[in-house]
Amino acid sequence: MRPSKAEPGAQGRLVGSRWRFGIRPLRWRWAVLAVVVLSLVLGVGAYGAIRYRLGIDLQVHSCLESSRVFLIDTFAGPEEVIQGDLVAFRAQGLGVDAFEGRLFVKHAAGVPGDWVTVTLAETAINGMPMAQGLALAPALQRDPASLLRHERVPVEHFWMLGETADSFDSRYWGFLPVTRMVGKAYALF
């Protein structure tokens, strides 16, 4: 028999049964779903924070004209780098104390096995011109003739180049050991 609205307490039982069987379990499902989604977002965020870094070029005159903000994938190793990729690395022993320990982003213009030729007029990789001149030699107090070379990129090294003629790159300090690599960089904007 169905309780009528006139019976005392009948309405309360009806409302109570709705609460017990309909609304309360629905709220628990939403709470569990919210906890799962929050855990997933925090987990992905933590993974992203460990794997990726942002690099921002604050120089007035940038050596990479195409971008100023980079996403650096710290999990990418040297075996994933191909000629032309952007690579982030720490400057160590480059001959300029002001740059020591700083993060650089440049193109891996030469990879192991490539031929590098540096003349007074240009730098070529495997015979293809990649950079012009040696504009920074006077500022670094280096004789441009001492920077000339024709040699092969050794195993576990890169030849790094910027995009401008006055970029401080491998033309002035030589090959970059892969052990200094922080990760592969991607230009954002």
ZIZIUR-V72922 format. One record per pair of residues at least 4 apart in sequence whose C-alpha atoms are under 6 Angstrom apart, sorted by the first residue. I is the first residue (numbers start at 1). GAP is how many residues later the second one is. If there is no record, write none. Layout:
i=I gap=GAP
i=I gap=GAP
This chain:
i=3 gap=7
i=12 gap=4
i=18 gap=4
i=19 gap=4
i=19 gap=5
i=30 gap=4
i=34 gap=4
i=39 gap=4
i=41 gap=4
i=42 gap=4
i=48 gap=4
i=51 gap=23
i=51 gap=24
i=52 gap=20
i=52 gap=21
i=52 gap=22
i=53 gap=18
i=53 gap=19
i=54 gap=16
i=54 gap=17
i=54 gap=18
i=55 gap=14
i=55 gap=15
i=56 gap=12
i=56 gap=13
i=57 gap=11
i=63 gap=99
i=63 gap=100
i=63 gap=101
i=63 gap=104
i=64 gap=98
i=64 gap=99
i=67 gap=120
i=67 gap=122
i=69 gap=119
i=69 gap=120
i=70 gap=116
i=70 gap=117
i=70 gap=118
i=71 gap=114
i=71 gap=115
i=72 gap=111
i=72 gap=112
i=72 gap=113
i=73 gap=110
i=73 gap=111
i=74 gap=108
i=74 gap=109
i=76 gap=107
i=76 gap=108
i=83 gap=25
i=83 gap=26
i=83 gap=27
i=83 gap=28
i=84 gap=23
i=84 gap=24
i=84 gap=25
i=85 gap=22
i=85 gap=23
i=86 gap=20
i=86 gap=21
i=86 gap=99
i=87 gap=18
i=87 gap=19
i=87 gap=97
i=87 gap=98
i=88 gap=16
i=88 gap=17
i=88 gap=94
i=88 gap=95
i=88 gap=96
i=88 gap=97
i=89 gap=14
i=89 gap=15
i=89 gap=91
i=89 gap=92
i=89 gap=93
i=90 gap=11
i=90 gap=12
i=90 gap=13
i=90 gap=90
i=91 gap=9
i=91 gap=10
i=91 gap=11
i=92 gap=8
i=92 gap=9
i=94 gap=79
i=106 gap=54
i=106 gap=55
i=106 gap=56
i=107 gap=53
i=107 gap=54
i=108 gap=50
i=108 gap=51
i=108 gap=52
i=109 gap=50
i=109 gap=51
i=109 gap=52
i=110 gap=4
i=110 gap=48
i=110 gap=49
i=111 gap=47
i=112 gap=41
i=112 gap=42
i=112 gap=43
i=113 gap=39
i=113 gap=40
i=114 gap=12
i=114 gap=38
i=114 gap=39
i=115 gap=10
i=115 gap=11
i=115 gap=36
i=115 gap=37
i=116 gap=8
i=116 gap=9
i=116 gap=34
i=116 gap=35
i=116 gap=36
i=117 gap=6
i=117 gap=7
i=117 gap=32
i=117 gap=33
i=118 gap=5
i=118 gap=30
i=118 gap=31
i=119 gap=29
i=120 gap=13
i=121 gap=11
i=121 gap=12
i=122 gap=9
i=122 gap=10
i=122 gap=11
i=123 gap=6
i=123 gap=7
i=123 gap=8
i=124 gap=4
i=124 gap=5
i=124 gap=6
i=132 gap=33
i=135 gap=31
i=136 gap=30
i=137 gap=5
i=137 gap=7
i=138 gap=4
i=156 gap=22
i=157 gap=18
i=157 gap=19
i=157 gap=20
i=157 gap=21
i=158 gap=17
i=158 gap=18
i=159 gap=11
i=159 gap=16
i=160 gap=9
i=160 gap=10
i=161 gap=8
i=162 gap=5
i=170 gap=4
i=170 gap=5
